[in-house]
Amino acid sequence: MKQICVVGVGYVGLVTASCFADLGNSVVALDVDEKRIENLKKGIMPIYEPGLEELVRRNVKSGRLSFTNSYEEALDGAEFAFIAVGTPSGVDGNADLKYVESAAKSIAHSMTASLIIINKSTVPIGTGDWVADIVKGAQPKPIDFAVVSCPEFLREGSAIADFMSPHRNVIGSLDKDAANKVAQLHLPLRAPIVITDLRTAEMIKYASNAFLAAKISFINELADICEAYGADVKEVAAGMGYDARIGRHFLDAGLGWGGSCFPKDVQALAYMAKGKGLNPRMLNDTVVVNYDRRKAVATHVEKLLGGDLKGKVIGLLGLAFKENTDDMRDAPSVDISTALISAGAKVRGYDPVARKAAAPLLPEVEIFDDVYNMTDGCDALIVVTPWNEFKQLDLERVKDLLNSPVIYDGRNIYDPTLMKAMGFSYRAVGR
């Protein structure tokens, strides 16, 4: 059993802490937000993630997982300290490292024995060296430590499965002994382990997310060409995906990417490139193509309704940036509703789990607790988030409740032939 401290109990930190506890380790999860820690002690989760509440409860009951606001308590006897705090985008697109800096200083002040400090947060290249300098400078007295980069590759909505069955674990450090100890910690996951230097490990995370974001933007740009020439982008993606060099994942045309990772990571990597005098054209265009998807939605719906959105009632099917999460960070629903309201429409919204999180961000959107109540009296619906619930809707009932049978399917969850046969005025993406 290893003694582990995890700093930060957001998506990454809470999943990391509970999963390591489930593997048999003793884990103390720390956060400076006292209310969040008090809620976790009561079993109240700060986020929605399938299976996470049960995982946390099981490991708290077993005594392997606990929560605290105290660095002294969290680091008492710890062999490993994971930093899993937020690194939001700054004004210029660079990652804001203030939470990482605060965590590093607090660890330095409170550690009493040798420690391996592991950056789990997504951080710019060179951050590991910077953290080492911070810890060394902030220690009241010299204590041996090592800094390791171990970037996360968790997808919201499937984070526990991604942690427990990873494609690989990347470990970067200038200290071979520390890297090997972190590798040993990950051995029960039975996945390939890639050991590199610090900066290469940090780059692997950015490179992975930027590539996936570019893949999504590529298929979305291809969707426009498919529409123009009468091809079906879903079939095109399927045909491409059988090629092992390409693969099927992240080739779903739609409203583009959002959330906490792709937007900030692509922009941060572009910022880093520009800082060295480089011109990251592909990264910049990846961002432009993605946000153009959202801008075009209001125009598409306007055409479906005959050219005017003034006074029309538009319902959004889904508010979270993706299914199986309540995360509203950079959610397409925010930009889409803003564009619709600017065009004179009244906007309604429904989401199976993100209604509470969405309300402060969508003050002009009427949010409903029932999808059919929301649909009643709408002039059109827009599929924003591909929840399974929407795939199972009673479409005949939906058609009867709508003022006009108009659906813009921003996630391609319905069959165009069936929708048209049912009498819907229906438009999908690239089909």
N, C-alpha and C positions, 0 to 999 in steps of 0.2 A: 504493500500500500504506500503510495507516494503522497506527500503533503503538498497541496497545490493552493495557491491564492489566485483568484481571478478578479482583476480590477475592471469594473464596469458590468452592469447587468442589463444591457440592451439585447438586441437580437443575437449578436455574436457572443457576448460575454455570458449571458444566461444559458444559451445552448451549450457553449463550451464547458461551463461549470457543471451543469447537470449531466452531460454526457460523460465527462471524466469521472464524475462521482459514480455513474452507473457502471463504469468499467472497474470499480472497486477502489478508487482513490478517495482520500479524505480532502474535501474541497471547501474552502471558505470563499464565498463570493462577496465582493465589497463594492459599495457605491456611495458617493457623497450625498446622493439624494436620500435624505432620511425617510421621507414619505414612501418612496419606492421600496426601501428595505423593510420598513414596517409592514407594508402590504404583502411583500413576499413572505415574511414570517407568518402572516395570516393565511397564506395560500392564494393571495390575489396576484394574478400575473400582470405585468406592465405591458405586455404585448400579446397578440394572438398568433399562435403558431401551432399547427396540428400536432397533438401528442405531447406538447411541452408541459402543460399543467400536470398531467399524470406523471411524467418523468420527474418533475421537481418534487411533487408530493411524495413519490416513492422513495426518493433518495434523502429527503429531509427526514422522513419517518425512520429510515434505516440508520440515520446518524452520520451518513457520509457527506451530506451537503448542509451548509449553514450560511447565514447571511449576517453582514455587519457593516457599520459605517466606520469602524476603527481599523486603521492601517496596522496598528500595533497588534491587535487581535488577529487580523487576517494573516500577518506575516510571522506570527509566533510558530516556529517550527517548520515554516514553509521551505521547500526545496526549490520550487518553481513559482514565479509570479508572472502571470499573463496580463499584459496590458491590452484590454479590449474596449477602449473608449472610442467615442465618435471622432471622426476627422472630417467635418463638414467642409464644403467649398467656401473659400474666402471670396471677397469681392472680385479679385482678379482671376479666379478660377483655381488658384493654388489651394492645396489642402491646409486647413487651419489646424495647427498642432497644439493649441493651447491646452487641451485636455490631456494629451500625451505628456506634455511638459509638466503639468501639475501632478500627474500620476508618477512620473519618474522622480520628481523632487520628493513627493510624499514617501515613496518606497525608500529612497536614499535616507530620509530622516528616521525611518522606522525600522529598517532592517537591523538585525542583531547578529546574523550569521551569514556565511557565504550563500549566495543566491544566484539562480539563473533567471534573468529577466527576459521575458519572451514577448516580442511585439506581435500581437495578433491583429491589431488594427491595421487597416490599409494605410500605409504611410509612404511619403515620397522617398526616392532613392537617396540614401545617405542618412536617413533618420536613425538607423541603428547606431551609427557612429556618434550622432548628436546626442542620443539618449545616454550612451556610455559616458560622454563628457559631462552631461547634466548630473548623472548619478555620482560620478567621481567628485564633482565640484560641490555637491550638496551634502555629502556624507559628513556627519559630525566627527567621525573617526574612520580611518581606512578599513574597509571590510571587502574581502574578495567577492567579485561578482563577474558575470559574463552576460553579454547581450546576444540574444538569438532572434532571428526573424522567422516566424512560422505563420505565414499569411493564411487567412481563412478563404474557403471556396464554398460557402454555404449559400444556398438559394432559399429565399423566404418562401414558406409554404412547404418546403421539403428539407428544412435545415437539419433535423435530427437524423434523417436517413443519409444526408450528405456527410454529416460528421461521422456516423458509424460505418458507412460504406463509401469512403472517399476514393476518387480515382487515383489520387496521390497525396502525399504529405510533403510539403516543401520546407526544408529547414536550412537556414543560412546563418553562418557564424564564422568569425575568425578564430574561435576557440574550438578546436576539434573535440576536446573532452566534453564541453558543454553541448555541442551539436549531437554527439553520440548519446548523451543522457536524455536529450529531448526526443531523439529517435527511439530510444528504449521506451519512453513514455507512450509513443504512438504504435509500438509493435502489436498490441492486442487488436488493432484495427485491420491488420493483415492487408495492408495496401503498400504499393511501391513508395519508397522514401527517397526523395531527391535532396541530397546534401550539397550546398553551394556556399559561396561567401555571402556576407550580409547583403550587399547591394544587388547581387544577382537574384537573390530570393525576393527582395522588394520589387524588382523589375518584373519577375515572373507574374506576380499578382496583377500589376497594371497591364502587362502585355496580354494576359488572359482575358481580362474584362474588356479591354479595348478591342480585341479581336472579335469577341462575341457580340459586342455592340455594333461593330462594323458589319458583321454577318447579318444582323437584323436590319440595319439600314440598307444593305445591299438588296435583300429580298424585297424590301419595301419599295426601293427605286425600281426594281424589276417588275413589281406589281403594277406600277403606272404604265410601263411599257406593255405589259400583258393586256391591260384594259384598252390601251390605244389600238392594239392589233387583234383583239378578240381571243387571246389565249387565256388559259386558266392557271393562275399562279400556284394554286395548291397542287395541281398535277405537275407543274414545272418543278416545284420544290421536291415533290416525291421522286421524280425522275433524277434530279440532281443528287438527292440524298442517298441513293443506292450506291453512288460512287464513294468508296471508302476514303478517298482523299478529301471529300467534302463533308459527308455525314449529314444526317437528317435534322439534327438538333439546331435550334435557333434559326430555322428557315420558315417561320410562320409569319406571313405578311399581316399587317394590321395597323394599329395606332402607334407602334414604336415602343421603345423602352422607357422606363421611368424608375422610380425607387431611389434607394440611397446609394447604390454602388455605381452603376454604369454612368449616370450623368457626371458625378463628381470625379470618377476615376479617369474617364476620357478627357475631361477638361484639365485635370491635374497633370496628366501625362503630356498633354499639349503644352501646358504652361512650362513644364520642365524642359521640354524640347526647345521652346522659344528662349528659355533662359540660357541655353547654350548656343544661341544663334541659328537654330535649325528652323525649318519651315514645315510643320507637321500637317501637310495638306490633307492626307487621308483622315486623320483624326478630326480636323476641323470640319470636313465635309460629312463625316459620320454624324456629328452633332447637328449640322444644318438639315440634313435629310430627315433625321429623326423628328425634329420639332416642326418641320413642314407638314408632317402627317397630321398633327393636331390642328394646325391652322386651316387645313383643307376641309375638315369635317363639316363646319357650319355651311360652307359653300355647297357641299354635296347634298346636305339635308334641305337647303334652300331650293335647290333644283328639283328634288323629289317632291317638294310641296308647291311647286309652281312658281318659284322665284321670289318669295317674300316670307320673312320670318316674323314680321311685326305682329304681336298679339298671339302668336302660335305657342302652344304648350308642348314642350319637348321633354321626354322622359329618358333618363340615363340609366341603363341597366349595368350597374356596377360603378363603384366610386374609387375603390382601392386601386393601386397601380397594377396589381396582378391578383389572380385568384389565390385563395387559401392564406390570406394575410389581411390585416386591417391597416397596413402601412399606406399612408397618404403622401409620402415624400415624393415630390415630382410626379404626382399622379396625372395622367392625361385628362382625367375628369375635370380638373381645376381649369386648365387652359381651354378645354372645349366648352365648359359652361360659361366662362368669361366671354368667349367669342359669340356664343348664342345670345347671351344677355345683351351684349353690345349691338347685336343685330335686331334687338327688339323682342326677343322671345322670352317666355316664362319657362323656367327650367325646374324640373322635378328630378329626384334621384332616389335610387334604392340600391342597397348593398347588403348581402347576408350578414357581414360582421363589421364593416367599416363605418357604419352610420354615425356612431359617437365620435370617432376620430375625424370624420369628414366635416361634421357640422361647423366647427370654428373656421375651416378653410373655405367653406361654401355658404357664406351667410345669406346670399340671395337665392339659394337653391332650397326648394321645399323638399325635405327628406322624409320619406315614408318608411313605415315598418313592414309594409306588405307590398309585394311587387304588383299584384293585381289592382290594389287600391291606387297605386301610383299610376298605373296604365290607364285607368278609367278617366276618359276625357282628354287624353293626350292626342296631339295631332301627328306625332311621330315618336318612335323610339330609336335610341342609339345604343348598340351593344358596345360597352366600353371595357368591361372586365369579363373574361371568359369563365365565369363560375359555372360549375356543372348544373346548378339550379336553373340557370337560364336555358341550358340545352334541353331541359325537361319541361319547359313551360307548355301549358295547354294553349297552343297557338290559335286554335279556333276561338277560345275565350278571349285571348289577347286581341284578336281581330275585331270581335264584337265590342270590346271596351274602348278601342281607339276611335277617335273622331274620323280619322282616315287611316287606312291600313298601310302605313309607311314605316319601314324599318331600314335603318342604315346599320349594317352589320360590320362593325369595326374590328371584329375578331374572327370573322369567317366561321362561325359556329353552326350556321344553318346551311341547308342544301338549296342553292338558288332555284333549281328546277321545281322542287317541292313548294318553296315559298311563292313562286309565281303561279303555280297550279292552284294554290290556296287563295289566290287573289290579292296577295300583298304587292305593293309597290316597293320593291326590295332592291337594295344595292349592297354588294359586298366589296371587298378589297381585292383588286386584281383578278376578278373572275367575270 
